[in-house]
Amino acid sequence: MTKYPSKPMGFDFDEALKSLQAGQPLSGKDGI
């Protein structure tokens, strides 16, 4: 999979993917 920048628009894709893969909701710090 393509490696996205850490925070292209203030959103941490890597952390988001980890959260999704772990089956947990995204944290507030991810801005969602």
C-alpha angles and dihedrals in degrees: 000000000000114000108235124206112268095251111002093165103009089284120118104218093180093054091043092053091049090051092048092047089050090051092239129129118258114265123243092250088068088065096238 
